Amino acid sequence: MLRYILRRVVQAALTVFGVVTAVFFLVQLSGDPSALLLPPDATPEDADRLRTSLGLDRPLPVQYIQFLGNALTGDFGNSFRQRTPALKLVLERLPATLELAFTAFALGLVLAFLASLVVRLTRSERLRTGLLWMAFSLQAIPTFFFGLLLILVFSVWLGWLPSLGRGTPQHLILPALTLATFELALYLRLLNSAFLQEMGQDYVRTAKAKGGSRVRVLVRHVLPNAMLPIVTIAGINLGVLLGGAIVTETVFSWPGVGRLVVQAVSQRDYPVVIACVFVISLVFVLLNLIVDLLYAVLDPRVRYA
Amino acid sequence: MSVQPAPRPRWRPPLGSWSMLFAAVILSLILAVIALVPLLPGYDPYQQDIFNSLLRPGSVVDGRIHWLGTDFLGRDLLSRIALAGRVTLLIGLSAVSLSLVVGVMLGLIAGYFRGPLENVIMGLADLQLSVPRILVVIAVTAVLGPNLVTLTVLLGLTSWVTYGRVARAMTLSLREREFVLSATTQGASSAWNIRRHILPNVLPQMLILGSYELGQIIVIEAALSYLGLGVQPPVPSWGRMISEGQDFLQIEPWLAILPGLAIFMLVAGTQFLSQRFTPEGMQDADLTALRKRR
């Protein structure tokens, strides 16, 4: 077990290292930032001085080591636009993104579980196929378009909920629902097949034979087992969720990291882009690590080879 | 003793089920729009007419019918949807082909030769999976600037992992099969084995994956264009049309709804149809057949 944890931690660290390296070479591709930083009437001497002060005149391997060192200490340089440390800008926005992502995550899971339980308890084949149909259709609708439809219905037509910004719990409802739908669709499909599979197992028959009620058998015996594939997929899917958050935040003007990175890209504010990529990847890698460890605890059958 | 009459076989919709029929119908509809609208006389996706902007569907201007109305610059919406569909399909099909070729090649190499090469390739796949695909595309777009070719190549190069993993897994078991071993004992080279024995067995599965991935890529492209980082104006794209329409949601919601519907029809159509051939779809089809037989 300890070896497994250690291996996964090392793996996660390697991944972050890989991301940082990729980002470094990406920055090299972007060319000379001094052109972007200096006013148009600057002399070549000014440019040289700036390059020296930024360390751009040193050999590439030295720059790489320096970049790694700076990244380790969280120094990604200052934002070209706002003249404040890029990482600080990103970290200010991070709580909003996490709030959105986790609410959506929980919402998707809870709705999927409730729907699947209702299907199993009512044993309605029509409800089952109806839900699966809905799931398939939802997966074919782009997140941002679904968000727009929600805005249209609940903000424009009904006027119940605000369509943009962050602040009150009401502001959270539409973006979270938007982000949750993709997952909801996936979990509905997974739970459906997981339930079908688990219902045929011997332990279910035994539990029934012992006189357990249907609700008890489902909730106490089947549910924990059906949850396993969901946990795995949920971990993998967190990336999709964070990626989806980038788009969803723009739809609803949600002040998170996703909106920041989109703005930074259109303003060519590279330090902020880099810091965003770093932070999102780091969060993603950490979440995956946690999910993997959780998985090992939940399922003793997982071999930690 | 009375003889029970044999139960009449239940009528089934064409293509086996309602969902397949539905998928086929919406897919044919949108493909027809994409293919045929540019051949119609009123087709012009670029001409602006500021005095006739935001016209309702079916409006007639100077004898020219705007079947779906006009956008905020007075451009014909149906023409723009059709052209955007062509652009999207071009990007989607090119990106899928690229990722399929790269993925299958790397997967075959990793699965057939094993060793350190396999570790490197699979490590690369893991690294790629550890960052959201859309973030990679956004980051690289930030540096290289948005344009059609970059976008297509990026989408292609960031989508090979699915093919790579499945191709590797299939190759691992195929290379131990008798028909490969027998070829090897008769002196077949690795290249021959891969080309003649393994690739033909891997390819069908890859094409099914590809048809599913096409939908995914179309959705990602639409999202990027919505963010202003994908297809650049004046070339129309469904994503950008939706973001332009969002400003007019209060007065003319169809500006955003119609391109969204187009995406749904294309993506849902291809995914429903490809779903039929995945293990899950097969299982569902088997279950249906089983139930029918009883």
Chai-1 contact restraints between the chains, C-beta under 6 A:
chainA,res_idxA,chainB,res_idxB,connection_type,confidence,min_distance_angstrom,max_distance_angstrom,comment,restraint_id
A,T15,B,L127,contact,1.0,0.0,6.0,A-B,restraint_1
A,T15,B,S130,contact,1.0,0.0,6.0,A-B,restraint_2
A,G18,B,L127,contact,1.0,0.0,6.0,A-B,restraint_3
A,L26,B,V143,contact,1.0,0.0,6.0,A-B,restraint_4
A,L29,B,V143,contact,1.0,0.0,6.0,A-B,restraint_5
A,S30,B,V143,contact,1.0,0.0,6.0,A-B,restraint_6
A,A140,B,F264,contact,1.0,0.0,6.0,A-B,restraint_7
A,A140,B,V267,contact,1.0,0.0,6.0,A-B,restraint_8
A,A140,B,A268,contact,1.0,0.0,6.0,A-B,restraint_9
A,A140,B,Q271,contact,1.0,0.0,6.0,A-B,restraint_10
A,I141,B,F264,contact,1.0,0.0,6.0,A-B,restraint_11
A,P142,B,V219,contact,1.0,0.0,6.0,A-B,restraint_12
A,P142,B,A222,contact,1.0,0.0,6.0,A-B,restraint_13
A,P142,B,A223,contact,1.0,0.0,6.0,A-B,restraint_14
A,P142,B,I263,contact,1.0,0.0,6.0,A-B,restraint_15
A,F144,B,A223,contact,1.0,0.0,6.0,A-B,restraint_16
A,F144,B,Y226,contact,1.0,0.0,6.0,A-B,restraint_17
A,F145,B,I242,contact,1.0,0.0,6.0,A-B,restraint_18
A,F145,B,G260,contact,1.0,0.0,6.0,A-B,restraint_19
A,L148,B,A256,contact,1.0,0.0,6.0,A-B,restraint_20
A,L152,B,L249,contact,1.0,0.0,6.0,A-B,restraint_21
A,L152,B,P253,contact,1.0,0.0,6.0,A-B,restraint_22
A,V156,B,L249,contact,1.0,0.0,6.0,A-B,restraint_23
A,V156,B,Q250,contact,1.0,0.0,6.0,A-B,restraint_24
A,G239,B,P132,contact,1.0,0.0,6.0,A-B,restraint_25
A,L242,B,P132,contact,1.0,0.0,6.0,A-B,restraint_26
A,G243,B,P132,contact,1.0,0.0,6.0,A-B,restraint_27
A,G243,B,I134,contact,1.0,0.0,6.0,A-B,restraint_28
A,V247,B,A223,contact,1.0,0.0,6.0,A-B,restraint_29
A,T250,B,L227,contact,1.0,0.0,6.0,A-B,restraint_30
A,V262,B,L227,contact,1.0,0.0,6.0,A-B,restraint_31
A,V265,B,I138,contact,1.0,0.0,6.0,A-B,restraint_32
A,V265,B,A142,contact,1.0,0.0,6.0,A-B,restraint_33
A,V273,B,A142,contact,1.0,0.0,6.0,A-B,restraint_34
A,V277,B,A139,contact,1.0,0.0,6.0,A-B,restraint_35
A,I280,B,L135,contact,1.0,0.0,6.0,A-B,restraint_36
A,S281,B,V131,contact,1.0,0.0,6.0,A-B,restraint_37
A,V285,B,S130,contact,1.0,0.0,6.0,A-B,restraint_38
